[in-house]
Amino acid sequence: MSVRDLIPSGRSNNRAPAPYRDDDRSPFLSLHREMNRVFDDFFRDFDMRLPMMGSASFNGGWPSIDVSETEKEVTITAELPGMEEKDVELLLQDGILTLKGEKRSETEDKDRQFSERYYGRFERHIPLGTEVQADKVEARFKNGVVTVTLPKNPDAQPKAKRIAINH
């Protein structure tokens, strides 16, 4: 049983039409309701018909990243399965780390009718939110995972002071 089977659609073909309400007699409201129905029907399974991998602007971000932060550094890890170090470029500019690259298809398969594998260019912009020492940034690439370590600028680190609450 699918989750869709548990959700009432409100437009079942085997039910008798509901009686008219007063606002149904207006042609503009009827047109509005019909246009909403058309768009609802079209977009209902829209995300299931499209591949999950795609451009960063399309699905909210590919590749997937992890960002962790300590007092001294920011570490960003990105999974790039099937890619090599030469296909990835990292740029640091104005407090934003840019990760971009291209994954190329290994074969030209004319018989393939469907593929869920991602090929193409990607670009991901990651705002750091803190000033880093650009000359000490390090990046490692191993087994399809790139890890970027960005040491924070000690002069720009906020000095925290605990403030006592008086009774």
C-alpha positions in Angstrom: 0.0 0.0 0.0 1.3 3.4 -0.9 1.1 6.5 1.2 -0.8 8.1 -1.6 -3.6 5.5 -1.0 -4.1 6.8 2.5 -4.6 10.5 1.4 -8.1 11.3 0.2 -7.9 13.1 -3.1 -11.3 14.7 -3.1 -11.8 14.0 -6.8 -12.6 10.3 -7.0 -14.2 9.3 -10.3 -16.7 6.9 -8.6 -18.4 9.5 -6.4 -21.3 11.7 -7.3 -20.5 15.4 -7.7 -21.0 17.5 -4.6 -24.0 19.9 -4.7 -23.2 23.5 -5.9 -22.3 26.1 -3.4 -23.3 29.7 -3.9 -19.7 30.7 -4.9 -19.6 27.9 -7.6 -22.0 29.8 -9.8 -19.4 32.5 -10.5 -17.5 31.7 -13.7 -14.3 33.3 -12.3 -14.3 31.2 -9.2 -15.0 28.1 -11.2 -12.1 28.9 -13.5 -9.8 29.6 -10.5 -10.8 26.3 -9.0 -10.2 24.4 -12.2 -6.8 26.0 -12.7 -5.8 25.0 -9.2 -6.9 21.5 -9.9 -4.8 21.4 -13.1 -1.7 22.6 -11.3 -2.3 20.2 -8.4 -2.6 17.3 -10.7 0.5 18.3 -12.6 2.8 18.9 -9.6 1.5 16.1 -7.4 4.2 13.7 -8.5 6.5 16.3 -10.1 9.4 15.5 -7.7 9.1 11.8 -8.3 9.4 12.2 -12.1 12.6 14.1 -12.0 16.1 12.8 -11.2 17.3 13.5 -7.7 20.7 14.5 -8.8 21.0 17.7 -10.8 22.1 21.2 -10.6 22.5 22.8 -7.2 19.8 25.3 -7.9 17.4 22.6 -8.9 17.4 20.3 -5.8 18.8 22.5 -3.1 22.3 21.4 -3.3 24.5 18.8 -4.8 27.0 17.6 -3.7 25.9 17.0 -0.1 28.1 18.7 2.4 28.8 18.6 6.2 30.0 21.8 7.9 31.6 21.6 11.4 33.1 24.4 13.4 35.4 24.6 16.4 36.9 27.6 18.1 39.9 27.4 15.8 38.7 26.2 12.4 35.8 25.4 10.1 35.8 22.0 8.3 33.7 21.3 5.2 33.3 17.8 3.8 31.6 17.0 0.5 30.8 13.7 -1.0 31.7 13.4 -4.7 31.2 9.7 -5.5 32.9 8.6 -8.8 34.9 11.8 -9.2 38.6 12.4 -9.2 40.6 15.2 -7.7 41.4 16.7 -11.1 37.6 17.2 -11.7 37.1 19.4 -8.6 38.0 23.1 -8.1 37.9 25.0 -4.8 37.8 28.8 -4.5 37.8 31.0 -1.5 36.6 34.6 -2.0 34.9 37.2 0.2 34.1 34.7 3.0 32.5 32.2 0.6 33.9 28.8 -0.3 33.0 27.7 -3.8 33.1 24.0 -4.7 32.7 23.3 -8.4 33.5 20.6 -10.9 32.2 18.3 -13.6 31.4 14.6 -13.6 31.8 13.1 -17.1 30.2 10.0 -18.5 32.7 7.2 -19.0 30.9 5.6 -21.9 28.6 6.5 -24.8 25.8 4.0 -24.5 23.3 4.6 -27.2 21.1 1.7 -26.0 20.6 3.1 -22.6 17.0 4.3 -22.2 17.1 5.5 -18.6 19.9 6.6 -16.3 19.7 7.8 -12.7 23.4 8.5 -12.6 24.4 12.2 -12.5 26.7 13.7 -15.1 27.4 17.3 -15.6 28.6 20.4 -13.9 27.9 21.5 -10.4 28.7 24.5 -8.3 28.1 25.0 -4.6 28.6 28.2 -2.6 29.1 27.9 1.1 29.2 31.1 3.2 31.6 30.7 6.1 30.2 33.3 8.5 33.7 34.0 9.9 37.0 35.4 8.8 39.5 32.7 7.9 43.3 32.6 7.2 43.2 32.1 3.4 46.9 31.3 3.2 46.5 28.3 5.7 43.5 26.6 4.1 44.1 22.9 3.4 42.1 20.5 1.2 42.3 16.7 1.0 40.6 14.4 -1.5 40.3 10.7 -0.7 37.9 8.0 -1.9 35.5 10.6 -3.5 35.4 12.8 -0.4 36.9 16.3 -0.3 37.6 17.8 3.1 38.5 21.5 3.4 40.0 22.8 6.7 39.8 26.6 7.1 41.6 28.0 10.1 39.9 30.9 11.7 41.7 34.3 11.9 42.5 34.6 15.7 42.2 38.4 15.5 38.6 38.2 14.1 37.4 35.6 16.6 34.8 37.1 18.9 35.9 37.3 22.5 33.1 35.8 24.6 32.5 37.0 28.1 30.1 35.4 30.5 27.8 38.0 32.1 26.4 37.2 35.5 22.7 37.7 36.1 21.9 39.6 39.3 18.9 38.7 41.4 
